[in-house]
Amino acid sequence: RGVIKQTIPEATQHPYPVWHAIGFRHKNAGYFCGVFPYKDHVKLIFEWGTLLPDPEKLLKGNTKQVKYIEIKSKKDIKVNEIKKLLVESIILKSK
């Protein structure tokens, strides 16, 4: 959550109790990402992940729209790469 708020400070957080998640919205881009905690890992999902540039190959998933980064430990948090994906998410949906 900290990296998201640091990178996109105007993003608003919204709890999704049914999904056990926190979603993030932007005034121009709408819903762009979410944090989904599980027992042994966290997924940072990108709503339009399939359209994002991912040269580091961090994004997983095989849906037509959503991709995610699976975080099992602190070493999985690639801050600079995550920031780039967050910014690209806003740019993509703000067009």
VEXRO-931336 format. One record per residue: residue number from 0; x negated, y, z of N, C-alpha, C in turn; residue in three letters; chain. Coordinates in Angstrom, 1 decimal. Layout:
[NUM [X Y Z] [X Y Z] [X Y Z] 'Ala' 'A']
...
***
This chain:
[0 [-0.8 -1.2 0.0] [0.0 0.0 0.0] [-0.9 1.2 0.0] 'Arg' 'A']
[1 [-2.0 1.2 0.7] [-2.8 2.3 0.8] [-3.4 2.7 -0.5] 'Gly' 'A']
[2 [-3.9 1.8 -1.3] [-4.4 2.1 -2.6] [-3.3 2.7 -3.5] 'Val' 'A']
[3 [-2.1 2.2 -3.4] [-1.0 2.7 -4.3] [-0.8 4.1 -3.9] 'Ile' 'A']
[4 [-0.6 4.4 -2.6] [-0.3 5.8 -2.2] [-1.4 6.7 -2.4] 'Lys' 'A']
[5 [-2.7 6.3 -2.3] [-3.8 7.1 -2.6] [-3.9 7.5 -4.1] 'Gln' 'A']
[6 [-3.6 6.5 -4.9] [-3.7 6.7 -6.4] [-2.5 7.4 -7.0] 'Thr' 'A']
[7 [-1.3 7.1 -6.5] [-0.1 7.7 -7.0] [0.6 8.4 -5.7] 'Ile' 'A']
[8 [0.1 9.5 -5.2] [0.7 10.0 -4.0] [2.2 10.4 -4.0] 'Pro' 'A']
[9 [2.7 10.7 -5.2] [4.1 11.1 -5.4] [5.0 9.9 -5.4] 'Glu' 'A']
[10 [4.4 8.7 -5.4] [5.3 7.5 -5.4] [6.0 7.3 -4.1] 'Ala' 'A']
[11 [7.2 6.9 -4.2] [8.1 6.6 -3.0] [8.2 5.1 -2.8] 'Thr' 'A']
[12 [8.2 4.7 -1.5] [8.3 3.3 -1.1] [9.8 3.0 -0.8] 'Gln' 'A']
[13 [10.2 1.8 -1.3] [11.5 1.4 -1.0] [11.5 -0.1 -0.6] 'His' 'A']
[14 [12.1 -0.4 0.6] [12.1 -1.8 1.1] [13.1 -2.6 0.3] 'Pro' 'A']
[15 [12.8 -3.8 0.0] [13.6 -4.8 -0.7] [13.7 -6.0 0.2] 'Tyr' 'A']
[16 [14.6 -5.9 1.2] [14.7 -7.0 2.2] [15.0 -8.3 1.7] 'Pro' 'A']
[17 [15.8 -8.4 0.7] [16.2 -9.7 0.1] [15.0 -10.3 -0.6] 'Val' 'A']
[18 [14.1 -9.5 -1.2] [12.9 -10.1 -1.9] [11.7 -10.1 -0.9] 'Trp' 'A']
[19 [11.9 -9.6 0.3] [10.8 -9.5 1.3] [9.7 -8.7 0.7] 'His' 'A']
[20 [9.9 -7.5 0.2] [8.9 -6.8 -0.6] [9.1 -5.3 -0.4] 'Ala' 'A']
[21 [8.1 -4.6 -0.8] [8.2 -3.1 -0.9] [8.0 -2.7 -2.3] 'Ile' 'A']
[22 [8.9 -1.9 -2.8] [8.8 -1.5 -4.2] [8.4 0.0 -4.2] 'Gly' 'A']
[23 [7.7 0.4 -5.3] [7.3 1.7 -5.5] [7.9 2.3 -6.7] 'Phe' 'A']
[24 [8.4 3.5 -6.6] [9.0 4.3 -7.7] [8.3 5.6 -7.9] 'Arg' 'A']
[25 [8.4 6.0 -9.1] [7.8 7.3 -9.5] [8.9 8.1 -10.2] 'His' 'A']
[26 [8.9 9.4 -10.0] [10.0 10.3 -10.5] [10.1 10.2 -12.0] 'Lys' 'A']
[27 [9.0 10.0 -12.8] [9.1 9.9 -14.2] [9.1 8.5 -14.8] 'Asn' 'A']
[28 [8.5 7.6 -14.0] [8.3 6.2 -14.5] [9.3 5.2 -13.9] 'Ala' 'A']
[29 [10.0 5.6 -12.9] [10.9 4.7 -12.2] [10.1 3.6 -11.4] 'Gly' 'A']
[30 [10.7 2.4 -11.3] [10.1 1.3 -10.5] [8.9 0.9 -11.4] 'Tyr' 'A']
[31 [7.7 0.9 -10.7] [6.5 0.5 -11.5] [5.7 -0.6 -10.9] 'Phe' 'A']
[32 [5.8 -0.8 -9.5] [5.1 -1.9 -8.9] [5.7 -2.3 -7.6] 'Cys' 'A']
[33 [5.3 -3.4 -7.1] [5.8 -3.9 -5.8] [4.7 -4.7 -5.1] 'Gly' 'A']
[34 [4.9 -4.7 -3.7] [4.0 -5.5 -2.9] [4.8 -6.7 -2.3] 'Val' 'A']
[35 [4.5 -7.9 -2.6] [5.2 -9.1 -2.1] [4.3 -9.9 -1.2] 'Phe' 'A']
[36 [4.5 -9.8 0.1] [3.7 -10.6 1.0] [4.2 -12.1 1.1] 'Pro' 'A']
[37 [3.3 -13.0 1.1] [3.6 -14.4 1.4] [2.7 -14.9 2.6] 'Tyr' 'A']
[38 [2.9 -16.1 3.0] [2.3 -16.6 4.1] [0.7 -16.5 4.0] 'Lys' 'A']
[39 [0.2 -16.9 2.8] [-1.2 -17.0 2.7] [-1.8 -16.1 1.6] 'Asp' 'A']
[40 [-1.0 -15.2 1.0] [-1.5 -14.2 0.0] [-0.5 -13.1 -0.2] 'His' 'A']
[41 [-0.9 -12.1 -0.9] [0.0 -11.0 -1.3] [0.0 -10.9 -2.8] 'Val' 'A']
[42 [1.1 -10.6 -3.4] [1.1 -10.3 -4.8] [1.4 -8.8 -5.0] 'Lys' 'A']
[43 [0.6 -8.2 -5.8] [0.8 -6.9 -6.3] [1.4 -7.0 -7.7] 'Leu' 'A']
[44 [2.7 -6.7 -7.9] [3.3 -7.0 -9.2] [3.4 -5.6 -9.9] 'Ile' 'A']
[45 [3.3 -5.7 -11.2] [3.4 -4.6 -12.1] [4.6 -4.9 -13.0] 'Phe' 'A']
[46 [5.6 -4.0 -12.9] [6.9 -4.3 -13.6] [6.7 -4.5 -15.1] 'Glu' 'A']
[47 [5.8 -3.7 -15.7] [5.6 -3.8 -17.1] [4.1 -4.3 -17.4] 'Trp' 'A']
[48 [3.7 -5.3 -16.6] [2.3 -5.8 -16.6] [1.9 -6.3 -18.0] 'Gly' 'A']
[49 [2.8 -6.9 -18.7] [2.5 -7.5 -20.0] [2.0 -6.4 -21.0] 'Thr' 'A']
[50 [2.4 -5.1 -20.8] [2.0 -4.0 -21.7] [0.8 -3.3 -21.2] 'Leu' 'A']
[51 [0.2 -3.7 -20.1] [-0.9 -2.9 -19.5] [-2.3 -3.5 -20.1] 'Leu' 'A']
[52 [-3.2 -2.6 -20.3] [-4.6 -3.0 -20.7] [-5.2 -3.7 -19.4] 'Pro' 'A']
[53 [-5.8 -4.9 -19.6] [-6.3 -5.6 -18.5] [-7.7 -6.2 -18.9] 'Asp' 'A']
[54 [-8.7 -5.4 -19.2] [-10.0 -5.9 -19.6] [-10.7 -6.8 -18.6] 'Pro' 'A']
[55 [-10.4 -6.6 -17.3] [-11.0 -7.4 -16.3] [-10.3 -8.7 -16.0] 'Glu' 'A']
[56 [-9.1 -8.9 -16.7] [-8.4 -10.1 -16.6] [-7.9 -10.4 -15.2] 'Lys' 'A']
[57 [-7.4 -9.4 -14.5] [-6.9 -9.5 -13.2] [-5.4 -10.0 -13.1] 'Leu' 'A']
[58 [-4.7 -9.6 -14.1] [-3.2 -9.9 -14.1] [-2.9 -11.3 -14.5] 'Leu' 'A']
[59 [-2.0 -11.9 -13.7] [-1.5 -13.3 -13.9] [0.0 -13.3 -14.2] 'Lys' 'A']
[60 [0.4 -14.4 -14.6] [1.9 -14.5 -14.9] [2.1 -14.8 -16.3] 'Gly' 'A']
[61 [3.2 -15.4 -16.6] [3.6 -15.8 -18.0] [5.0 -15.4 -18.4] 'Asn' 'A']
[62 [5.5 -14.3 -17.8] [6.8 -13.8 -18.1] [6.7 -12.8 -19.3] 'Thr' 'A']
[63 [7.8 -12.4 -19.8] [7.8 -11.4 -20.9] [7.5 -10.0 -20.4] 'Lys' 'A']
[64 [7.6 -9.7 -19.1] [7.5 -8.4 -18.6] [6.5 -8.2 -17.4] 'Gln' 'A']
[65 [6.8 -8.9 -16.4] [6.0 -8.8 -15.1] [4.7 -9.5 -15.1] 'Val' 'A']
[66 [3.7 -8.9 -14.6] [2.4 -9.5 -14.3] [2.0 -9.1 -12.9] 'Lys' 'A']
[67 [1.1 -9.9 -12.3] [0.7 -9.6 -10.9] [-0.7 -9.9 -10.6] 'Tyr' 'A']
[68 [-1.2 -9.3 -9.5] [-2.5 -9.6 -9.0] [-2.3 -10.4 -7.7] 'Ile' 'A']
[69 [-2.9 -11.5 -7.6] [-2.8 -12.3 -6.4] [-4.0 -12.0 -5.5] 'Glu' 'A']
[70 [-3.7 -11.6 -4.2] [-4.7 -11.2 -3.3] [-4.7 -12.2 -2.1] 'Ile' 'A']
[71 [-5.7 -13.0 -2.0] [-5.9 -14.0 -0.9] [-6.8 -13.5 0.2] 'Lys' 'A']
[72 [-7.7 -12.6 -0.2] [-8.7 -12.0 0.8] [-9.1 -10.7 0.3] 'Ser' 'A']
[73 [-9.8 -10.0 1.2] [-10.3 -8.6 0.8] [-11.1 -8.5 -0.4] 'Lys' 'A']
[74 [-11.8 -9.6 -0.7] [-12.7 -9.6 -1.9] [-11.8 -9.6 -3.2] 'Lys' 'A']
[75 [-10.6 -9.9 -3.1] [-9.7 -9.9 -4.3] [-9.1 -8.5 -4.6] 'Asp' 'A']
[76 [-9.4 -7.6 -3.7] [-8.9 -6.2 -3.9] [-10.0 -5.4 -4.6] 'Ile' 'A']
[77 [-9.8 -5.4 -5.9] [-10.7 -4.6 -6.8] [-10.1 -3.2 -7.0] 'Lys' 'A']
[78 [-10.5 -2.3 -6.1] [-9.9 -1.0 -5.9] [-9.9 -0.2 -7.2] 'Val' 'A']
[79 [-11.0 -0.1 -7.9] [-11.1 0.7 -9.1] [-10.2 0.2 -10.2] 'Asn' 'A']
[80 [-10.2 -1.2 -10.3] [-9.4 -1.8 -11.4] [-7.9 -1.7 -11.1] 'Glu' 'A']
[81 [-7.6 -1.8 -9.8] [-6.2 -1.7 -9.4] [-5.7 -0.2 -9.7] 'Ile' 'A']
[82 [-6.5 0.7 -9.3] [-6.2 2.1 -9.6] [-5.9 2.4 -11.0] 'Lys' 'A']
[83 [-6.8 1.8 -11.9] [-6.6 2.0 -13.3] [-5.2 1.4 -13.8] 'Lys' 'A']
[84 [-4.9 0.2 -13.3] [-3.6 -0.4 -13.6] [-2.4 0.5 -13.2] 'Leu' 'A']
[85 [-2.6 1.0 -12.0] [-1.5 1.9 -11.4] [-1.3 3.1 -12.3] 'Leu' 'A']
[86 [-2.4 3.8 -12.6] [-2.3 5.0 -13.5] [-1.7 4.6 -14.8] 'Val' 'A']
[87 [-2.2 3.5 -15.4] [-1.6 3.1 -16.7] [-0.2 2.8 -16.6] 'Glu' 'A']
[88 [0.3 2.2 -15.5] [1.7 1.9 -15.3] [2.6 3.2 -15.4] 'Ser' 'A']
[89 [2.1 4.2 -14.7] [2.8 5.5 -14.8] [2.8 6.1 -16.2] 'Ile' 'A']
[90 [1.6 6.1 -16.8] [1.5 6.7 -18.1] [2.5 5.9 -19.1] 'Ile' 'A']
[91 [2.5 4.6 -19.0] [3.3 3.8 -19.9] [4.7 4.1 -19.8] 'Leu' 'A']
[92 [5.2 4.2 -18.6] [6.7 4.4 -18.4] [7.1 5.9 -18.4] 'Lys' 'A']
[93 [6.1 6.8 -18.4] [6.5 8.2 -18.4] [6.6 8.8 -19.8] 'Ser' 'A']
[94 [6.3 8.0 -20.8] [6.3 8.5 -22.2] [7.7 8.7 -22.7] 'Lys' 'A']
***
